[in-house]
Amino acid sequence: MFKKELLKSKMVAHGMKTEELADKLGINVLTLYRKLNGKSEFTRSEMQNIKSVLKLNKGEMDAIFFA
């Protein structure tokens, strides 16, 4: 189950706004908002990009997307 608040806290820790993350993922900000609000799911490549952009380790990644 996706944990929005945990992802948002990692974004804040890196000083990244939603618009910036959307840009780095190559998606529209409205698409990212839909994903953050559970209206659609993140693709595997988007998850990998988030991991890279936010410098997440495997445990952090699993806690956000798979816990």
C-alpha positions, -999 to +999 in steps of 0.1 A: +000+000+000+013+034-010+022+058+019+017+093+007+028+110+038+061+092+039+069+101+003+059+137+010+082+138+040+111+126+019+103+153-007+104+179+021+137+166+034+152+171-001+135+205-005+115+192-035+081+205-044+055+184-062+059+204-094+097+197-093+092+160-088+067+158-116+092+175-139+120+151-129+096+122-136+086+136-169+049+137-161+023+164-158+019+178-122-018+168-123-009+132-131+014+132-101-013+146-079-036+118-091-009+093-082-003+109-048-040+108-040-044+072-050-065+078-081-039+060-103-008+040-095+029+047-100+046+027-127+077+007-119+099+032-138+084+061-119+091+044-086+127+038-097+130+075-108+117+086-074+142+063-057+170+079-077+158+115-074+152+114-036+182+091-030+161+065-013+175+032-001+157-001-007+141-001+028+128+035+023+115+026-011+097-005+002+083+014+031+068+040+008+054+018-020+051-018-007+045-018+031 
